[in-house]
Each structure stands twice: as structure tokens, then as C-alpha cells.
Amino acid sequence: MPRGTTGAALRRRWNPLDARLRRVRRRGATSRIAVTTTRPKPFTLHVADSALDDLQQRLQRVRWPDEPPHGAAWEFGTDLSYLQELVAYWQDRFDWRAQEARLNDFPQYTAPVQGIELHFLHVPGVGPEPLPLLLSHGWPGSVWEFHKVIPMLTDPARYGGDPADAFTVVAPSLPGYTLSFRPGQQRFGVPAIAAAFVELMRDVLGYARFAAQGGDWGSFISAYLGLTAPQHVVGIHINLLPIRREPPPAASSEDPEVVAYRAELDHWLREETGYSAIQGTKPQTLAYALTDSPVGLAGWIVEKFRTWSDCGGGLEPCFSKDDLLTNIMLYWATGAIGSSFWPYYSRQHEGWPLPSDRRVEVPTAYQAFPNDILHPPRQLAERAFNIQRWTVSPSGGHFAALEEPSRLVEDIRAFFRPLR
């Protein structure tokens, strides 16, 4: 966060909006603000000391596996030497209370939505008329992914931008993920998450129209919102194209971009979908191991941050140990890893969330990062989306908000500027 922007200062920004919502309740809906019926409750994250003590004991008792005596580092999964280094840092140098305080610098709330207590950040913009922007993360991420971009999106003038580009950011923890999870609660696939987010934006926060952005599952959610709630969504910006993982039609097989995509997709399906298969078929079995072992949880998560990022074969050119462990801690402290698998199970058993016979007609921007998991050609994307902006970035990967925050923010601003 920028210097001088304290948690108290950010929370004070809520007050004018809160007063505005009260005025709206008295007067009725406007083009931007809808009548609201539910008041969010302020939330402060605090993990109990006893839970942190238990974590330390588990880290001290870790039982390490061996590695195959051949092959390159990371070839068969998470590298043993790196994970040992990360766990040693977790034990001796990682300051959870400091990271907890950084997250608490953002105004946080919970609200009853779709039968659960939904957690979200709500950071008012600093500008003449900030556009509400719903940020949706994915797996194995969390709202921590957005801690670099939120200040730039909400207060562009502070970073040399135009105040007219300001957004009011709403960043929920996905239902079933980290701070939006309680043991025994119902599970959510993409359609149910999208319904929860419409309720949050329209009925809880009073935004009749809003922008949506996301990667990973966030791209699916944003696309589903654009498809099913176009009256509320001014446009969507996505950094993953949620089109079906099927080979392109044979009629386009000689196009060089299609040929390259076919090879990329073939490699992805053969070598990179094991996690998805088990999370989509036997999520409960995996949940026992990852809920009981913090090292197992870390190994499962950091491998994806390494494989899907543009870090040149390492991790820390893109992600600090503090960032990696803060994200892991949000899953560990809440016990939410098992429920976070549910969108995979839902997709496996209920079908692809976006129907093949309908096109997302709201204005759509796609920002491609070179080391993201897949790069479908524009000709395929335009069959499913009303593509109005197509940006190919020179660097970055799947976790764009952490890897390339400035590039991501610049593209979001440029796309939504004429849609305000």
C-alpha cells in the first residue's frame, strides 16, 4: 500500500459511501445505485495465537519425502530443496501478524449472501465518480493477490494517473475460499458464485451497474456475470479465456495460431491437469492430507505459482516468500482448501459453466500474458465473447495482479474508460 494510506484512512472513505447508500434507501434507486436491504458488517482478520502455535508444532514435525535421483528441479512436482527453504522461512522469519495487519489495512466486511457469510474488501475510489469494479480471484489464489493493484485502481492520481479513472473496488473471497468459508457450509460452483456476487453488488452494496475483472476462476465468474446479468455488468476484463478445452475445428487447422494453440492445449491436457482431475473427482480424499499438513498444503499450492508464472524457472523473481506464505496462510488458517476444490467438481459433473450455444455480448477485454496456461486465438475467442480489446503483454503469467500489477491496471483503466 502507498505510504500514508492507513487502515483508518481507508475506512474513513467508507463513510461518504455509507451515507450515500442511506440517502438512496430514502429516495429509491438511481442509474448507478440500487436500493439495498442488507448492511455489511466490518471485519478484522485475527488468527488465534493457539492456531499459530499449532502451526509451528506441525512445521517442526514435518516428515520429508525423498526425490527421484534423476531429473531437473521441479520436473516431477514441487522441488524438495525449495520447499524446505520456504518452510524454514515460515518457521523462523515469516511474520504473520505483520501480513495480517497489511490485509487489515483494507476495509473488510462480511454480509449474509446466498446462505453464507461472504467476506469481501470494499475500497472506495478517489475520483469524481468512481466506477464499481468487482475483482474475482481464482484457485489457488485469494484476495491477497490484489493487494498491489487495489491502491492503483482506487486512487490513480497517487500513481500519476487521472482521477477520472478511479474505481471503487469490491474484492470478495470466493464462496468456499479462505475467509468466505465455515465448516459444513454449502458448496459453490461458478453459477452459484456469480449469483452470490450479483446479490452482493446489487442488493448489499447497492450498485445497479458495475464492471467485472478476473483471472482463473475469476474469468469464468466474470464471463458468467456478463452472460446472465448483462443489465448489471458494463463490461468484463479477463486475463484468462474460459473457452472449452477442446481442439479447434478441423477447418481452421492450418492457421498458424490455431496450430500453435492445438499443441499448447495438447501439452496442457497431458501434463498439467492432474490437479484438476483429482480436485474434480475425489476432492474429499485430497482434503484430508492438505487440511492436516501445512507443508503438504504449501507444496500443492506453490507448484502452481511456479508452473503458471513468468519467473524464469524460479519463484521469487515474481513472488516474495511473504506473498506466497500469506496466501497459503489464508487457506491454512481457515481450513478451506477442500471446499475451494468445488468449482472443479462442479465443472466435472455439471458441465462447462458457459454454454456453447450462447455468446457473452457485453463488451469484453482480454489481456494475454505469455506464461499463462493457455492462449486461444482471437478467432476462437470471438465466437464466445464480444471482444472489444485484445492486449498481448510482453511478460507475466497466470497471477497477473501479483506479477504485472502496473500492466494489468493500465489495461483495465483503458478498457473501462469509454464504458463509464
FENCOR-V135993 format. One record per helix or strand. SS is the DSSP state (H for helix, E for strand). FROM is the first residue (numbers start at 1). TO is the last residue. If there is no record, write none. Layout:
<<SS,FROM,TO> <SS,FROM,TO>>
This chain:
<<H,7,27> <E,33,33> <E,41,42> <H,49,60> <H,80,92> <H,96,104> <E,108,113> <E,116,123> <E,131,136> <H,143,146> <H,149,154> <H,156,159> <H,163,165> <E,167,172> <H,178,180> <H,190,204> <E,207,207> <E,210,214> <H,217,228> <E,233,238> <H,250,252> <H,256,271> <H,274,281> <H,283,292> <H,294,307> <H,321,334> <H,337,340> <H,342,350> <E,360,368> <E,371,371> <H,378,384> <E,385,392> <E,397,397> <H,400,403> <H,405,417>>
